[in-house]
Amino acid sequence: MSIYFSDKKAMVMGALVADAASLGLHWLYDVNRIAEIEQRKGLVFLQPEEDYYAGGKGYYAHSNKRSGEASAYGEACLLMLKHLADHGQFDCRAYQKAYCGFFGPGGKYIGYVDTPTRQTLAVLLAAKDNDYPARSGADDDQHPALATIPALVAAHRGSKEELLAAVDTAARITSNNERAVNAAKALASTLYSLLAGEPLQAALRNGIACAEDALATRLEECLAINKLPATEIGEKFGRACHVQEGLPVVFHIARYATDYQSAIQENIRAGGDSCGRAVALGAIMATAAANDSESIPLPWLARYARLIEAADALEHAIRE
């Protein structure tokens, strides 16, 4: 059983739920170990356990997390959604202040802090009188650049050109890197096209048009090849945290997946930075499947720990 969402609300909730669903096996790179765990316990909403990572390739980052909670990617997506609910539109400085207050010392966030986040916080905390530089992010091409994009697109009410300008600004808050920014624009263009009624494959190709040369080439390649199991597509394009690895995996899974649920499961099977990919993939698949019986499963929604917060913020941020 699934629950009805409008396409814009589905976009954000799809991203948030996918991230939380993936947390239990996040940064486990051993796909054989993932397959073993799936046979015994399943794939989604697992409690992170150190034993999963013992003797295998991976990093156990979520010892203080419980099943249903978000990774830092999901937290950033929800933070942007709440910012948009509070302000009515994206305000760079106001979001930077909220980001610093949430992820920084004394903030509510408890969990692993990756390199882009750590370097961004160093810049923001050093700013006098909250005079933050607009491009406060690290020169880093990892997945934090994509985390806020579903909320930004869903709440946007202007032209595509205005959206891409906002995405450029938002991405550079954590990721002042051209490849990361272009990946963020590629995701934003894909989501914008889906909201405009474009079929999924056309929307993915519209996303490629916003990517820089090397990333565009990899995205073209991932769409051109025949369907591969997630384990193989991860091996081919990479499983790590960099956008030139993660976004092609996302596009390939989205290209061939039949529904939201199976797409998120395939993403987890691919291993590595599954949460970083999940925000983008969940947003794409939930938007494409909005109003469809194969959208976000109701039991998955119920297991997302921040559901009430997210639902309240959606009501204020997303104007249909």
Buried (B, 14 or more C-beta within 10 A) or exposed (E): EBEEBBBBBBBBBBBBBBBBBBBBBBBBBBBEBBEEBBEEEEBBBBBBBEEBBEEBBBEBBBEEBEBBBBBBBBBBBBBBBBBBBBBEBBBBEBBBBBBBBBBBEEEEBEBBBBEBBEBBBEBBEEBEEEEBBEBBBBEBBBBBBBBBBBBBBBBBEEEBEEBBEBBBBBBBBBBBBEBBBBBBBBBBBBBBBBBEEBEBEBBBBBBBEBBBEEBBBBBBBBBEEEEBEBBBBBBBBBBBBBBBBBBBBBBBBBBBBEBBBBBBBBBBBBBBBBBBBBBBBBBBBBBBBBEEEBBBBEEBBEBBBBBEBBBEBBEBBBEE
